[in-house]
Amino acid sequence: MGEVPAAERPEVPPELAGARVLVAGLGVSGRAAAAVLADRGAEVTTVDEHAADADVRGVGSPDPADVDLGGTDLGKLDVGEVDLVVASPGWPPDHPLLAAAAASGVPIWSEVELAWRTRASRPDGAPAPWLAVTGTNGKTTTVGMLESILGAAGLRALAVGNVGTPVVEAVQDPATDVFAVELSSFQLHFTHSMAARAAAVLNVAPDHLDWHGSLDGYARDKGRIFERAEVACVYSVADPRTRELVEEAEVAEGARAVGITLGTPGPGELGIIDGLLVDRSFHAAMDQPGRHDSAAELGSLTDLAHLAGPDGRLAPHVASNALTAAALARAHGASPADVRAGLRAYAPGAHRIEAVASIDGVSYVDDSKATNAHAAAASLAAFAPGSVVWVAGGLAKGADFDELVASRRDRLRAVVVIGQDASELTGVLRRHAADVPTSRIDPGETDQVMPRALDAARRFAQPGDTVLLAPAGASMDQFRSYAHRGEEFARAVRALRGDERS
């Protein structure tokens, strides 16, 4: 890790009053950004290419009446006449409007960059620090655990960013002590001056390659979270690329690299010894004699037992997420007792390996949040070999499924394939799991996809098995969101149980 030169450290936020600002994309974060800019006296123009035609707008797209410019009207816009563009996460850097802004020398900020530059100060005169998390998978769980640990420490903490309240809206409240910030690669791409108190990259696996252009580009944007970090950069020992991102980052003087492992931790790491969560990084002062021969116990795997799957197994990635949350909290001063209490109190969000019901000895589990191959592999790993009827399919986002199926074929009893275009996944199944029974669900109407999928799954499942929705793809080909997809799965399960009509 290198040290950030003084000249490159964040400057005082620029005056926005009177600035001509273009907000590109009027989703949740875009609306929040526009409101904050207007409150700061900026001259705001909002644009959204999906607002022009009500017949083709997706669910959740902005009403044309709320957007200044939309669709074909974007061609009339001269970005050289604006002072700043604030881009929503869905707008890739090669979008013609953003490319034109870059070519004209117009600054482009993410909503996160705007948030960082407009943070409210607490009563002590300083803005609340950020503990930031990114990674291909596990972000939401980790910031939720982190929020719980910080709360156990008596702090007014709030999980924000790519989950919950838009970060630009949340940071206007001076009453918050610390923010647990979930950040996507999209948000980080146009973030330039953020300096987190501590930051973590959980993992890096192929995802959103259609947006970033390559795995290297995707990883670079993830790695931006480490830039200017003040206390700690947390990485995964099992994922060398995350360590490389730490090594490449320019950080504040004294910031340390902290490794997370599911094995015995070395000096400067957090890990597991005989079922205990152990800290060998923040347990003692850096100059304390005997530091490398000691450790602090933070809790145990039994403190995470309530997060185990229907068969009582604790997925390895859950333990890894807990250790990462603990490292970030420890970097902010949380005690071992705070970590244990926070992990015990943490309740996972919906659609994350969520047990829906057990019917005739078969468990039905909703992990609709598994929107890419890496997440689906982690989900499947939580179950016993040969015990899963896997419901999978959706938008691939430029990724492939070969490694997923090859590495988790042993978990499968059968596969039920959903999605508008299932050719890639079915082709991979033929190559790597030809002996595993497969049923392809004709897309049809969205409200019938899950009932038909579960009808097929029931024909394969045996007592003791799990029907697992872990799609490995995005949801927007057939559903409004991953949450909508999970809700439809749960509704179909309840109909099987007789709780409601199909």
C-alpha positions, -999 to 999 in steps of 0.1 A, spaced: 0 0 0 12 35 -7 5 67 12 -17 94 -3 3 125 -11 -10 155 8 -19 173 -24 -42 145 -35 -62 143 -3 -99 154 -5 -104 191 -6 -132 211 10 -164 203 -9 -169 228 -37 -198 254 -36 -228 239 -55 -250 270 -53 -257 282 -88 -238 252 -104 -255 238 -135 -258 201 -127 -272 173 -149 -285 143 -130 -284 113 -153 -310 86 -143 -339 93 -121 -341 61 -101 -340 60 -63 -304 74 -60 -310 99 -88 -340 113 -71 -321 116 -38 -292 133 -56 -315 158 -74 -332 167 -41 -299 173 -23 -285 194 -52 -316 215 -53 -314 221 -16 -278 233 -21 -290 258 -46 -278 240 -78 -296 244 -111 -306 208 -116 -317 192 -149 -328 156 -147 -326 132 -176 -337 96 -180 -338 77 -213 -364 53 -200 -390 80 -193 -400 88 -229 -425 61 -237 -450 48 -211 -457 17 -232 -421 5 -229 -411 17 -195 -402 -10 -170 -417 -13 -135 -402 15 -114 -391 36 -143 -397 73 -138 -429 91 -150 -421 113 -179 -437 142 -160 -409 140 -134 -381 141 -159 -368 172 -176 -354 153 -206 -360 117 -217 -355 94 -246 -348 110 -279 -347 144 -262 -313 135 -249 -299 143 -283 -308 179 -279 -286 182 -248 -252 200 -250 -233 186 -220 -206 212 -226 -231 237 -211 -232 220 -177 -208 222 -148 -212 187 -134 -229 154 -142 -241 131 -114 -246 97 -129 -269 70 -115 -254 35 -111 -273 21 -142 -255 44 -166 -222 28 -179 -192 50 -186 -195 44 -224 -231 58 -225 -230 85 -252 -240 112 -227 -213 104 -202 -188 98 -229 -196 133 -243 -193 148 -208 -159 132 -203 -147 144 -237 -158 179 -228 -139 179 -195 -172 180 -175 -167 163 -141 -188 131 -136 -197 121 -100 -215 92 -86 -243 97 -61 -217 84 -36 -192 111 -46 -219 138 -41 -227 123 -7 -191 124 4 -188 160 -6 -221 171 11 -218 152 44 -234 170 74 -212 175 104 -220 160 138 -222 181 169 -184 177 173 -179 194 140 -167 164 120 -188 143 95 -196 108 105 -170 83 93 -177 56 67 -170 19 71 -173 7 35 -179 -27 19 -178 -40 -17 -174 -73 -33 -192 -95 -59 -212 -112 -31 -220 -108 6 -221 -70 8 -256 -67 22 -251 -94 48 -218 -78 59 -231 -43 63 -261 -56 81 -238 -75 105 -216 -44 108 -246 -22 116 -256 -47 143 -221 -48 159 -219 -10 159 -253 -8 175 -242 -32 202 -213 -8 208 -238 19 216 -233 39 184 -260 53 162 -251 34 131 -269 31 98 -265 7 69 -268 27 36 -256 28 0 -265 0 -24 -290 -11 3 -316 8 23 -315 46 23 -296 63 -5 -263 74 9 -266 110 -3 -299 113 16 -286 95 48 -255 116 52 -275 148 55 -285 137 91 -260 150 117 -273 126 143 -256 95 129 -224 84 145 -211 61 118 -223 47 84 -219 11 72 -218 18 35 -225 -9 9 -210 1 -25 -213 -15 -59 -187 -14 -86 -211 9 -105 -211 34 -77 -174 33 -72 -165 39 -108 -173 76 -106 -163 81 -69 -131 101 -67 -125 115 -32 -141 92 -6 -118 83 23 -133 55 43 -123 50 79 -119 13 70 -129 -5 38 -133 -41 27 -134 -60 -6 -151 -94 1 -143 -111 -31 -140 -105 -69 -156 -129 -94 -169 -123 -129 -200 -101 -128 -214 -71 -146 -187 -76 -173 -211 -60 -199 -210 -28 -179 -172 -28 -170 -159 -43 -202 -136 -68 -186 -129 -86 -153 -98 -63 -148 -120 -32 -152 -145 -46 -128 -118 -54 -102 -102 -19 -106 -135 -3 -98 -140 -25 -67 -105 -16 -56 -113 21 -56 -129 16 -22 -94 13 -6 -82 46 -19 -74 71 10 -85 45 36 -75 58 70 -73 28 94 -77 -5 76 -81 -22 42 -97 -56 47 -92 -84 21 -99 -121 17 -69 -144 22 -87 -169 -1 -90 -144 -29 -55 -131 -39 -70 -105 -62 -84 -87 -32 -50 -85 -16 -36 -71 -49 -62 -44 -48 -50 -34 -13 -13 -34 -24 -22 -11 -54 -42 14 -33 -29 48 -21 -39 50 16 -35 73 45 -3 69 66 -6 41 91 -35 23 74 -30 -15 77 -39 -45 56 -61 -70 74 -67 -105 61 -98 -126 66 -95 -164 66 -117 -193 76 -85 -211 88 -60 -203 116 -52 -166 112 -17 -153 109 -4 -120 123 -26 -92 111 -55 -115 102 -89 -125 116 -99 -162 114 -112 -193 131 -95 -215 157 -114 -245 171 -147 -229 163 -137 -195 178 -137 -162 159 -102 -148 166 -86 -114 160 -49 -111 155 -49 -76 141 -67 -52 164 -61 -72 197 -31 -52 208 -12 -19 201 11 -22 171 42 -16 193 31 -39 222 57 -66 230 44 -101 223 17 -88 200 24 -115 174 20 -142 200 -14 -132 212 -50 -129 200 -85 -118 211 -115 -140 210 -145 -123 193 -171 -150 196 -177 -184 182 -195 -202 154 -223 -210 178 -230 -172 179 -239 -176 142 -260 -208 146 -292 -188 139 -279 -181 104 -275 -218 95 -295 -233 67 -325 -257 70 -301 -287 75 -282 -269 103 -251 -262 82 -235 -228 84 -225 -217 49 -187 -208 49 -194 -174 33 -216 -164 63 -187 -169 87 -164 -150 63 -189 -121 62 -191 -121 100 -153 -119 103 -152 -90 78 -178 -71 97 -159 -77 129 -127 -64 113 -144 -32 102 -160 -27 135 -128 -33 153 -111 -8 131 -136 17 145 -130 7 181 -157 -19 188 -148 -44 216 -148 -82 214 -180 -82 235 -196 -58 210 -188 -81 181 -203 -112 199 -234 -93 209 -239 -78 174 -235 -111 156 -259 -128 180 -285 -100 174 -281 -99 136 -311 -111 116 -306 -116 78 -326 -98 53 -352 -114 30 -343 -136 0 -309 -146 14 -309 -183 20 -343 -178 36 -362 -209 46 -398 -206 33 -414 -239 43 -409 -276 47 -435 -298 28 -435 -336 29 -399 -336 43 -386 -312 15 -372 -278 25 -379 -248 2 -353 -220 4 -353 -186 -12 -319 -172 -21 -331 -150 -49 -303 -125 -40 -279 -150 -56 -279 -130 -88 -246 -142 -102 -226 -175 -105 -203 -167 -76 -233 -162 -52 -251 -193 -65 -219 -214 -59 -217 -202 -23 -254 -209 -18 -251 -245 -32 -221 -251 -11 -242 -247 21 -261 -280 13 -251 -317 14 -241 -335 -18 -269 -347 -39 -296 -330 -19 -305 -299 -40 -332 -294 -66 -318 -262 -80 -341 -235 -95 -319 -214 -116 -318 -190 -146 -320 -153 -155 -299 -126 -171 -263 -136 -172 -248 -101 -174 -219 -112 -195 -208 -140 -172 -207 -177 -178 -217 -207 -157 -191 -234 -165 -171 -231 -132 -203 -229 -112 -218 -261 -126 -185 -280 -127 -177 -271 -91 -212 -277 -76 -225 -306 -97 -221 -329 -67 -247 -309 -48 -274 -314 -74 -302 -339 -75 -319 -321 -104 -322 -286 -120 -352 -266 -129 -343 -239 -154 -363 -206 -156 -356 -174 -176 -365 -159 -209 -332 -172 -225 -320 -204 -208 -297 -216 -237 -264 -207 -220 -273 -224 -187 -288 -255 -203 -257 -258 -225 -234 -257 -195 -255 -283 -178 -252 -306 -208 -214 -302 -207 -207 -306 -170 -238 -323 -155 -253 -344 -183 -265 -371 -159 -284 -346 -137 -321 -345 -146 -331 -311 -159 -365 -295 -166 -369 -263 -187 -398 -240 -178 -414 -223 -207 -412 -185 -199 -449 -177 -202 -466 -153 -178 -445 -142 -148 -471 -151 -123 -470 -187 -135 -433 -192 -138 -427 -202 -101 -458 -224 -98 -447 -244 -129 -411 -244 -116 -422 -259 -83 -444 -284 -100 -413 -297 -118 -392 -295 -86 -416 -316 -66 -413 -344 -92 -375 -346 -85 -373 -339 -47 -371 -366 -21 -375 -363 17 -345 -346 31 -338 -326 0 -339 -288 -5 -356 -270 -34 -333 -240 -37 -340 -208 -56 -304 -195 -63 -308 -182 -98 -272 -172 -107 -287 -144 -129 -304 -111 -127 -342 -110 -125 -353 -83 -149 -361 -107 -178 -392 -120 -160 -395 -100 -127 -393 -65 -114 -364 -73 -91 -347 -101 -72 -371 -94 -43 -401 -98 -66 -387 -131 -79 -382 -143 -43 -417 -132 -33 -432 -151 -63 -412 -182 -52 -425 -179 -16 -460 -174 -28 -459 -205 -49 -445 -225 -20 -473 -213 3 -498 -223 -24 -483 -258 -24 -487 -259 14 -523 -247 10 -518 -213 27 -532 -195 -4 -545 -203 -38 -521 -206 -67 
